Structure formats: structure tokens, C-alpha cells
Amino acid sequence: MSDSKKSSIKIKYVTPALLYSAFMAGGKSIIEQKDYLNKINVYPVPDADTGTNMASTMRFIMQNSKVYNSLKDTMNSIADSALSGARGNSGIIFAQFIHGIREEMANRRKLDLNNFVKTINRAVEYVYESVLEPTEGTIITVIEDWSRAVDQHHKSVGDFSELMRRSFSNAQQSLKDTPKKLKVLAQNGVVDAGAQGFVNFLEGVLRQIKKGELYLKAVPEAKIDNAKFDHSIEEDDKIEFRYCTEAIVTNSSRTLQEFRSFLQPYGNSIIAAGSPSKIHLHIHTNQPGELFQEIKDVGTIEHTKVDDMQRQYQVSHNRKYPIALVTDSASDLPQELIKKYQIQVIPFKIHFGDNVFLDKLTLQPNQFYEMLKNENVMPKSSQPDLQYIENFYDHLTSHYEKILAVHISSQLSGVYNKTQNIIKKYDDKKIAAIDSRHLSASEGLITLRLAQAIDQGKSFDEIVQKAEEWVQKTNILTDIDTLKYMVKGGRVSPLKGFLAKMVNLKPIVSVDENGKGIAFGKSFSRRGNMKKIIDLVSQAASKNNFWNYAIVHSRNPSRAEKYAQKLEEVLGNPPAYIVDISPVVGVHNGLGTVAITYMYE
């Protein structure tokens, strides 16, 4: 059949197969326009991630939804995937619109024109109900204008193909008018990025419906003039609320309206989508840790996502280097160094019972150690999701020439291997991953050495070549106060833990050359441990020139300071930093731990 004949097909009903393929085609269109959407993103924050977020939302739908014989089952699959995988302000609003379609769709084998129009119009109400303060001139406006056009045109057309063609023109005009309704868009000479994404989605659906088959031909990518899109603000710290925070909360004791009011004191851009049984919330806040301590008491936190919009703004508008440096939250570095060198951090997940937190984002070290002391349940750690890591690198590859990633020992976590698999997507050697074969302070010290090399202007290849040498020249000695937490976590048998307690054994833990945890030594008092570690560092310093050293601790600052005083007497200079041990490491080492790390020249 020729293309002209295909395009003349009249479609009277929406079937499960047509519904599913329309979402696949619409999603594909958004994904192919991702970089353009990032470039025009100025509202609510110019953090250049609307395209990344909407593309991620659509990928999740495409990968996790299925077509069923039933129209309702197919729509349920799409809507569940949308609510679970939505990212960003526009992504969640679009997911709520899809949820509204699901809720209002009659349980029919196929959907005629009249019922389609009723469903779309009612679904718009769900969008407005989900947003605490709807802003006109955004994706919300274009969704509503398009739904009105669908209602207006369906009376004079007889099939879906013509209805989509006519209403698409209205959506395009609504998009064109967004700068008239939102001042920041007019000031920057762009349309709203989320609204553009929705129009891209409709464009893909229209192509698919016209052809009567899944649209496979690539959508031409929009031409991007980088000079045109310089949406700068005077200082990145003028971003009022720094963290774009999302979570899926189940079994909430509050309605959506109550949940939105509950979130209001913590920030803006508040959305609560879905239903009380499964809420997808979105908020821009400066206090994700405090917020999640409150949320855990009104529901179960099943999934979280936090983006640092200040850091994203720096990446897209004010980056210092052509090379991005990435590490994970097990790398214990103080925030001032992370900020100074614009280091990107991928967080691990911490589980307290059924609640899931993000290491150092929705769960700060002081909050973690307080919960560790008071909660009955033993926390667990887990790796970041593969999709999260993919999205993380996807965003960075749009803005950096090269990316250097250093991760916790592959013997202790699989995040390094996940990164290696992601690198295979890029055939231009744009990303290099380094297995630190360390954790906590020693991983942090390696990361700091790499950051300073980037700051000194060393080439990407030169740094990658030197990285292995720096890994080999790094050591860590961990002074463990008690084996109680290792026993609870299953890393030490209850019998060994009992015997250690009976004789007051205080182990010293390190990592071997492969990055696997080992028992390095022991004493029968904390004083003995400190003396032994100071002696070991002194012996090492007598044979090698030290590049630097650092100290980390878990709620034991006084002991960390004693180590610092004694080591400064031996080495002649203070540590590079003293900082709290991250929750993901504290899960296994527990309270009272102090670790010393050092690197040779």
C-alpha cells in the first residue's frame, strides 16, 4: 500500500493496539527532540533538563507498558508506567494527564470519537487538581487548549485522523502563544519547554495515526543555535529552591489535596499526582532531608529522585571545565570541595524498612545516625537504579566534552560495572570509568586528586593514565568501635561478634589491592587502635612522600580531632578535611567509627 493511501485511512475507533502504538510514536518523538527541549528550558528554573526528564518519562512508559486485548488494561499499563517513571515538573504533569485519561476511560473494547473527547476533557481536570499553583503559559495551558480544540472539532469531523490534524494546529498555536502568558519565556525568546514536549508528542501520534502503523522514520532533529539559548542569571545561588525533589509515596494517610498543603511550607512547584494509594510528588525545596523525615510518618516512601538544580545550572551555563568529574555518594568529600570543583555525585539508596532514602540528599548523615540509634529496623543500602545512572550520564554528555567517573570498589558494589555497561553506548570514548578499589575517605581522596588534575588543565587521557597509579598509592585504615552493626548487617557472624564483645576486641579494617574489605589489625581498646594506626601512618610516611590525607567519622568528632592532632604532629600538616562518614558506608560500620586515609605522591 502506498503512503498516500495509508494517509487517507479513516480511523473510526481507538483500539488497544492503536492506543499503544500512538504512545510509542509520541514518546519516540519526544526522545528525539530531547536536546532541543533542554536548550529552551527556562521555567521554572533554567537547569536544562526538561528534555532529559520528559525523554526519561517516555522511555519508562515505552519499556514497561504492554498492549492487551482490553483497552482499559492497555491504558492501565501505560498510566501505571507513567506515574512510576515520570521525572521533572512537566513529566509528572503529563503523567497525571495520562492518569486522568485512564481514570475516565470507559471499559470498552474500543473507543469512539465521542467517548474519546469526553475522556480527554475530563482528564484535564486531573492536571489542574494535581498542581498546587498552576502556571499558565506552560504545558498545562497547551494540554487544556488542545483538549478544547478536540471538543470543538469533533462535531465537524468523522474520524480520528482528521480530528488529530485539526487539533494539532491549535496545540501549535497555543505553544506559540506561551511567551505571551509567561514573562520569562518572552524575555528569553523561547516557548515553554514542557509545552514543546507535549506538542512533539502529539506530532508523533499524528504521524502514527495518519499512517495507520507505528511511526518508525526518525523525526528530524531541531536545529540548535547555542548562541541563541543563553538563559543566564546573575548568580546560580539566586535559584530560590535548590533541589528538584520527587518521590513515590504509597499507602498515604492523606488525600492529594492534603498532601499538597502538607508540602507547601517546604518549597514551590508542588505537584501531587495519582491517588492516595500511590502518590507521585514533586517539589522544589532546600530541605529534602527534613521533608522526608516528615513524609515517612504519613506514608511509605518507595522511590525518590533529587536533582540539584544549582549544579545543573552550572553544568549548562557556567561549567568550569570541559571534563565532568563524577563520583558516588560513598565518596566522602565535604560539600565545599564538591562545589569548588563542580563534582557530580550519584547517590546510593538507603532502606529503613519499607522507606527508601537517597544518601546525603533525602537522608543526611546526622539524620541517618540518629535513625540508626533509635529505629528498631536495621538499615540496608542498595545501588542506584540503572535508569537513574543512564539519565545522569545522558544529561552530562549533552554539556561536556569528556566525562571521568570514579566509583566505589567493584568488590563492594556493582555501580562501577553499571557505568561500564552505559559507556558502551558511547563509541567516541567520551566517558572513562575508574574502579577506585576503595570507599569512603580513600575514594574521596582519589576523587580530590582527579579534581585537582582537571583544575590544573591536564588532558583527559593523561588523567585516565595517572588514575591507576593514584589508586595504588592510596590506603585506608578504619578504626571500628563495635562489630554490632556488621553482625546486624550479616557481614560478621553473631558468634564472632559475641566473642569480640566479650574480649573488647576493636578491629582495624582496610581494603586489599583488589578493593575487597579485609581485617588489617586489632587491639583490645580504642586507645590501642589509635596508637597502632598512628604508628602505621608514621612508618608509611618515613618511607614515602605523602600527597595528602583525610579523616572521616560516624558521630565521633572528638576522636576524629584527636587523630588529626596526632597526625599533624607526625606529618607536619593538617588533614585535607574531616567529614562525616556517608550513610551508605555507615550502614555497615555503625556509630563511633573513625577512618584515616592517605595517598603517596
C-alpha positions in Angstrom: 0.0 0.0 0.0 1.4 3.4 -0.9 2.0 6.2 1.6 -0.8 8.3 0.0 -3.3 5.5 0.5 -2.1 4.9 4.1 -2.6 8.6 4.9 -6.1 8.5 3.6 -7.2 5.8 6.0 -10.1 6.9 8.2 -9.9 5.7 11.8 -13.3 5.5 13.5 -12.2 3.8 16.7 -9.2 3.7 19.1 -8.3 0.0 19.6 -5.8 -1.3 22.2 -3.1 -1.7 19.5 -3.7 1.8 18.1 -3.6 3.3 21.6 -0.4 1.6 22.5 1.4 2.4 19.2 0.3 6.0 19.4 2.1 6.3 22.8 5.1 4.6 21.4 5.3 7.0 18.5 4.6 10.1 20.6 7.3 9.0 23.1 9.8 8.5 20.3 9.2 12.0 19.0 9.9 13.5 22.5 13.1 11.4 22.9 14.4 12.6 19.5 13.8 16.2 20.5 15.4 15.9 24.0 18.5 18.1 23.4 16.3 20.9 21.9 13.9 20.8 24.9 16.9 21.1 27.2 18.2 24.1 25.4 15.0 26.1 25.6 14.3 25.2 29.3 14.0 28.4 31.3 11.0 27.8 33.5 10.6 27.2 36.4 14.4 27.0 36.6 16.9 27.2 33.7 18.5 23.9 34.6 18.4 22.5 31.1 16.8 19.2 32.0 13.2 19.3 30.7 14.1 17.3 27.7 16.1 14.7 29.7 13.2 14.4 32.2 10.4 14.1 29.6 12.5 11.7 27.5 13.1 9.6 30.6 9.4 9.6 31.4 8.6 8.3 27.9 11.4 5.7 27.9 9.9 4.3 31.1 6.5 4.1 29.5 7.9 2.5 26.3 9.9 -0.1 28.3 7.3 -1.0 30.9 3.9 -0.8 29.3 2.2 -3.5 27.3 -0.7 -3.8 24.8 -3.6 -6.0 26.0 -6.7 -7.2 24.3 -8.6 -4.8 26.6 -8.4 -1.1 26.0 -8.7 -0.4 29.8 -5.9 -2.9 30.6 -3.7 -1.3 28.0 -4.4 2.2 29.4 -3.8 1.0 32.9 -0.4 -0.4 31.9 0.6 3.0 30.2 -0.7 5.1 33.1 1.0 3.0 35.8 4.2 3.2 33.9 3.8 7.0 33.5 3.2 7.6 37.2 6.1 5.3 38.2 8.6 6.6 35.7 7.7 10.3 35.5 10.6 12.8 36.0 10.5 16.6 36.4 7.8 19.1 36.6 6.5 18.6 33.0 7.0 14.8 33.1 4.8 14.5 36.2 2.1 16.8 34.8 2.0 14.8 31.6 1.8 11.6 33.7 -1.1 13.0 35.6 -2.9 13.8 32.4 -2.3 10.2 31.3 -3.6 9.0 34.7 -6.7 11.2 34.2 -7.3 9.5 30.8 -7.1 6.1 32.5 -9.5 7.1 35.3 -12.1 8.5 32.9 -11.8 5.9 30.1 -14.9 3.6 29.9 -14.2 -0.1 30.0 -14.9 -0.7 26.3 -13.3 -2.9 23.6 -12.8 0.2 21.5 -13.2 3.9 21.9 -15.3 6.0 19.5 -14.9 9.7 18.8 -17.5 11.0 21.3 -16.2 9.0 24.2 -12.6 9.9 23.4 -13.5 13.6 23.6 -15.3 13.2 26.9 -12.3 11.3 28.3 -9.7 13.9 27.2 -11.8 16.8 28.6 -12.3 15.2 32.0 -8.6 14.2 32.2 -7.6 17.9 32.0 -9.3 18.4 35.4 -6.9 15.9 37.0 -3.9 18.0 35.8 -5.2 21.2 37.4 -6.1 19.3 40.6 -2.6 17.9 40.9 -0.7 21.2 40.8 -0.9 23.5 43.9 -0.4 26.7 41.9 -1.0 26.1 38.1 1.0 28.4 35.9 -0.4 29.5 32.6 1.9 29.5 29.6 3.3 26.1 30.4 2.4 22.5 29.4 -0.8 22.8 31.4 -2.1 25.6 29.1 -1.3 23.7 25.9 -2.9 20.5 27.2 -6.1 22.4 28.1 -6.1 24.3 24.8 -5.6 21.1 22.8 -8.4 19.3 24.7 -10.8 22.3 23.9 -9.8 22.1 20.3 -10.6 18.3 20.3 -14.0 19.1 21.7 -14.6 21.8 19.2 -13.5 19.9 16.1 -15.0 16.5 16.8 -18.5 17.8 15.8 -17.4 18.5 12.3 -15.1 15.6 11.6 -15.8 11.9 11.2 -12.6 10.2 12.1 -9.5 10.4 14.4 -7.1 11.2 11.7 -8.8 14.5 10.8 -9.5 15.3 14.4 -5.8 15.0 15.3 -4.7 17.0 12.3 -7.0 20.0 13.1 -6.5 19.9 16.9 -2.7 19.7 16.4 -2.8 23.1 14.7 -4.5 24.5 17.8 -1.8 23.0 20.0 0.9 24.5 17.9 -0.7 28.0 18.2 -1.1 27.6 21.9 2.6 26.7 22.1 3.4 29.8 20.1 1.4 31.9 22.5 3.1 30.7 25.7 5.5 33.6 25.8 2.5 36.0 25.9 1.4 34.3 29.1 4.7 33.8 30.9 7.1 36.7 31.0 10.3 34.7 31.5 9.7 33.0 28.1 9.3 36.3 26.3 12.4 37.6 28.0 14.4 34.7 26.7 12.8 34.4 23.3 11.6 30.8 23.7 8.4 28.8 24.1 7.8 26.7 27.2 10.0 23.5 27.0 7.4 21.2 28.6 4.7 22.6 26.3 7.0 22.0 23.4 7.5 18.4 24.5 3.7 17.8 24.6 3.4 19.2 21.1 6.3 16.9 20.0 4.3 14.0 21.5 1.1 15.0 19.5 3.2 15.3 16.4 4.5 11.7 16.8 0.9 10.5 17.5 -0.4 12.3 14.4 2.2 10.7 12.1 1.3 7.3 13.5 -2.4 7.8 13.2 -2.1 9.1 9.6 -0.1 6.1 8.5 -2.1 3.6 10.4 1.1 2.0 11.7 3.8 2.6 14.3 5.9 5.5 13.0 9.4 4.3 12.5 11.0 7.0 10.5 13.2 9.3 12.6 11.8 12.7 13.4 14.2 15.4 12.1 16.1 16.9 15.0 15.5 20.6 15.6 18.5 22.8 14.7 20.0 24.3 17.8 21.7 27.6 17.8 23.7 27.6 21.1 24.3 31.3 21.0 20.5 31.9 20.9 19.9 30.0 24.1 22.0 31.6 26.9 19.4 31.8 29.7 21.7 33.1 32.3 21.0 34.5 35.7 23.4 36.7 37.6 24.4 34.1 40.2 23.5 30.5 40.4 22.8 30.8 44.1 19.8 33.0 43.3 17.9 29.8 42.5 15.4 30.1 45.3 14.8 26.4 45.9 17.8 24.3 45.0 16.6 20.7 44.9 14.0 19.3 42.4 12.7 16.6 44.6 10.4 13.7 43.7 9.1 10.6 45.4 6.5 7.9 45.0 4.6 7.5 48.3 2.2 4.7 48.9 -0.4 4.0 51.5 -0.7 7.6 52.4 -3.0 8.6 55.2 -3.7 11.9 53.4 -5.7 12.9 50.3 -3.9 14.5 47.4 -5.2 17.9 48.4 -4.0 17.4 52.0 -0.6 16.2 50.7 -0.1 19.3 48.6 -0.9 21.5 51.6 1.4 19.4 53.7 4.3 20.1 51.2 3.6 23.8 50.9 5.9 25.1 53.7 8.9 23.3 52.2 9.0 25.0 48.7 7.3 25.6 45.4 6.4 23.9 42.1 4.3 21.4 44.1 2.6 18.6 42.4 0.9 15.5 43.9 -0.3 13.2 41.2 -2.0 9.8 41.2 -4.1 8.7 44.2 -3.6 8.3 47.9 -2.7 4.6 47.3 0.2 5.8 45.0 1.2 9.4 45.0 3.9 10.8 42.8 5.0 14.0 44.4 7.2 16.8 43.1 8.5 19.9 44.9 11.4 22.3 44.6 12.9 22.6 48.1 16.0 23.5 50.0 15.3 20.9 52.7 14.8 17.4 51.2 16.2 15.7 54.3 13.8 17.5 56.7 10.9 16.9 54.3 11.4 13.2 54.0 11.7 12.8 57.8 8.1 14.1 57.8 6.9 12.2 54.8 7.9 8.8 56.3 5.3 9.4 59.0 2.4 9.8 56.6 3.1 7.1 54.0 5.7 4.7 52.7 8.5 6.2 50.5 9.1 3.7 47.7 11.1 5.7 45.3 12.9 9.0 45.4 14.7 11.3 42.9 16.5 14.5 43.7 18.2 16.8 41.2 20.5 19.6 42.3 19.2 22.4 40.1 22.0 24.7 41.1 24.6 22.2 39.9 22.5 21.5 36.7 22.5 25.3 36.0 26.3 25.3 36.5 26.7 22.4 34.1 24.6 24.0 31.3 25.6 27.7 31.8 28.6 28.1 34.0 30.8 25.0 33.9 34.4 25.4 34.9 36.0 22.6 32.9 35.5 20.7 29.6 35.7 17.4 31.6 33.0 16.4 34.0 34.1 14.6 37.2 31.5 12.1 38.6 31.7 10.1 41.8 29.1 8.3 44.0 27.9 9.2 47.5 30.2 6.6 49.1 33.0 9.0 48.2 33.2 11.1 51.4 34.1 14.6 50.4 33.0 17.8 52.1 30.4 19.9 50.2 32.8 22.8 49.8 35.2 20.7 47.7 32.3 19.2 45.7 31.1 22.7 45.0 34.6 24.1 44.3 35.4 21.5 41.6 31.8 21.1 40.4 31.9 17.3 41.1 28.8 15.4 40.1 27.6 12.9 42.7 25.4 9.8 42.1 23.6 8.9 45.4 23.2 5.4 46.7 19.8 4.3 48.2 19.3 3.7 51.9 16.4 1.5 53.1 14.9 1.8 56.5 12.2 -0.9 56.5 9.9 -0.1 53.5 11.1 3.5 53.3 13.7 4.4 50.7 16.0 7.4 51.0 18.8 8.9 48.9 22.2 9.0 50.5 23.2 12.6 51.6 20.1 14.1 49.8 16.9 12.9 51.4 18.9 11.4 54.3 21.8 13.4 55.7 24.5 11.8 57.9 23.2 13.3 61.2 19.6 12.1 60.4 20.9 8.7 59.4 22.9 8.1 62.6 20.0 9.3 64.7 17.7 6.8 63.0 20.4 4.1 63.3 20.4 4.7 67.0 16.7 4.9 67.5 15.0 2.8 64.9 14.2 -0.9 65.6 14.9 -1.9 62.0 18.4 -2.3 60.6 19.0 -0.2 57.5 20.2 -1.6 54.2 22.0 0.0 51.2 21.4 -0.6 47.5 22.8 0.6 44.2 21.3 3.5 42.2 18.9 2.2 39.6 20.4 1.7 36.1 17.9 4.1 34.6 18.9 6.8 37.1 22.6 6.4 36.2 21.7 6.4 32.4 19.8 9.6 32.8 22.6 11.1 34.9 25.2 10.5 32.1 22.7 11.4 29.4 22.4 14.9 30.8 26.2 15.3 31.3 27.0 14.1 27.7 24.9 17.0 26.4 27.1 19.5 28.1 30.7 18.1 28.5 33.4 17.1 26.0 34.5 14.3 28.3 33.3 12.6 31.5 35.6 10.9 34.1 33.8 8.7 36.6 35.4 7.3 39.8 33.3 4.8 41.8 33.4 2.7 45.0 35.3 -0.6 44.7 33.7 -3.0 42.3 34.2 -5.7 45.0 31.8 -3.8 47.3 29.2 -2.5 44.9 28.0 -3.0 41.3 27.8 0.7 40.4 31.1 0.7 38.6 30.0 -2.2 36.4 26.7 -0.5 35.6 28.7 2.6 34.5 30.9 0.4 32.3 27.8 -1.0 30.6 26.5 2.5 30.0 29.8 3.6 28.5 29.3 1.1 25.7 26.5 3.3 24.3 29.1 5.9 23.5 31.6 4.8 20.8 33.7 8.0 20.9 35.4 7.2 24.2 33.6 10.2 25.8 33.4 8.5 29.2 36.0 6.7 31.2 35.2 4.9 34.5 37.7 4.2 37.2 37.4 1.5 39.8 38.7 3.2 42.9 39.1 -0.1 44.7 38.3 2.0 47.8 35.4 3.5 49.6 34.6 6.5 51.9 37.6 8.7 52.7 40.0 6.9 50.4 37.6 7.0 47.4 37.1 10.7 48.3 40.9 11.4 48.3 41.2 9.8 44.9 38.3 11.9 43.6 40.0 15.0 45.0 43.3 14.2 43.2 41.4 13.8 39.9 39.5 17.0 40.5 42.7 18.9 41.1 44.3 17.4 37.9 41.3 18.6 35.9 41.6 22.0 37.6 45.3 22.2 36.6 44.3 21.7 32.9 45.7 18.2 32.4 44.3 16.3 29.5 41.6 13.7 29.7 43.9 10.9 28.5 46.7 12.0 30.9 44.4 11.9 33.9 43.0 8.5 33.0 46.5 7.2 32.7 47.6 8.6 36.1 44.4 7.5 37.9 45.5 3.8 38.3 48.8 5.0 39.8 46.9 7.2 42.3 44.6 4.3 43.2 47.5 2.1 44.0 49.1 4.8 46.2 46.1 5.2 48.4 45.4 3.4 51.7 42.7 3.5 54.3 42.7 2.3 58.0 39.3 2.1 59.7 39.1 2.2 63.5 35.9 0.3 64.3 34.2 0.9 67.7 31.9 -2.1 67.6 31.1 -5.1 65.5 27.4 -4.8 66.4 26.4 -3.2 63.1 28.4 -5.7 61.0 26.7 -8.5 62.8 23.2 -7.0 62.2 24.1 -6.4 58.6 25.2 -10.0 58.1 28.9 -9.2 57.4 30.1 -10.8 60.7 28.7 -13.9 62.3 26.8 -13.5 65.6 29.3 -15.8 67.3 32.3 -13.7 66.2 30.5 -10.6 67.3 29.8 -12.0 70.7 33.4 -13.2 71.2 34.7 -9.8 70.1 32.4 -8.0 72.6 33.5 -10.4 75.4 37.2 -9.6 75.0 36.6 -5.9 74.0 38.2 -6.5 70.6 38.5 -3.4 68.4 39.2 -4.3 64.8 41.1 -2.2 62.2 39.6 -2.7 58.7 41.1 -1.8 55.3 40.9 -2.9 51.7 43.3 -5.2 49.8 44.8 -4.5 46.4 41.6 -5.7 44.7 39.4 -3.4 46.7 37.9 -6.1 49.0 37.4 -5.4 52.7 40.0 -7.1 55.0 40.8 -7.2 58.7 44.1 -5.3 58.9 44.7 -5.5 62.6 43.1 -5.3 66.0 43.5 -4.1 69.6 41.7 -4.6 72.8 40.9 -0.9 73.4 40.2 2.2 71.4 43.4 3.7 72.7 45.3 0.7 71.4 43.7 1.1 68.0 44.6 4.8 67.8 48.2 4.1 68.7 48.5 1.3 66.2 47.0 3.4 63.4 49.3 6.4 64.2 52.3 4.1 64.2 51.3 2.6 60.8 50.9 6.0 59.2 54.2 7.2 60.7 56.0 4.1 59.3 54.4 4.8 55.9 55.4 8.5 56.0 59.0 7.6 56.8 59.3 5.6 53.6 57.2 7.7 51.2 56.3 11.3 50.5 52.6 11.9 51.3 50.4 13.8 48.8 47.6 14.3 51.4 45.5 12.6 54.0 41.9 12.9 55.3 39.8 11.8 58.3 36.1 10.7 58.4 34.0 9.7 61.3 30.5 8.5 62.2 29.2 10.7 65.0 32.6 10.8 66.7 34.1 14.3 66.0 36.2 14.4 69.2 38.0 11.2 68.3 38.5 12.4 64.8 40.1 15.6 66.1 42.4 13.6 68.4 43.6 11.7 65.3 44.0 15.0 63.4 46.2 16.4 66.2 48.4 13.4 66.5 48.8 13.0 62.7 49.6 16.7 62.3 52.5 16.2 64.8 53.8 13.3 62.7 53.1 14.7 59.2 53.6 18.4 59.7 50.3 19.5 58.1 46.6 19.2 58.9 44.3 16.8 57.1 42.8 17.9 53.8 39.4 17.6 55.5 37.5 16.0 58.3 33.9 15.0 57.4 31.0 12.7 58.4 31.0 9.1 57.0 28.2 8.8 54.5 25.1 6.8 55.4 25.8 4.2 52.7 29.1 3.4 54.5 27.7 3.9 58.0 25.2 1.2 57.3 28.0 -1.4 57.7 30.4 0.3 60.1 27.9 1.8 62.5 28.4 4.6 65.1 31.7 5.6 66.6 33.9 4.7 63.6 36.9 6.8 62.5 38.8 6.2 59.3 42.2 7.6 58.2 43.2 7.7 54.5 46.3 8.8 52.9 47.9 9.0 49.4 51.5 9.0 48.4 53.0 11.4 45.9 
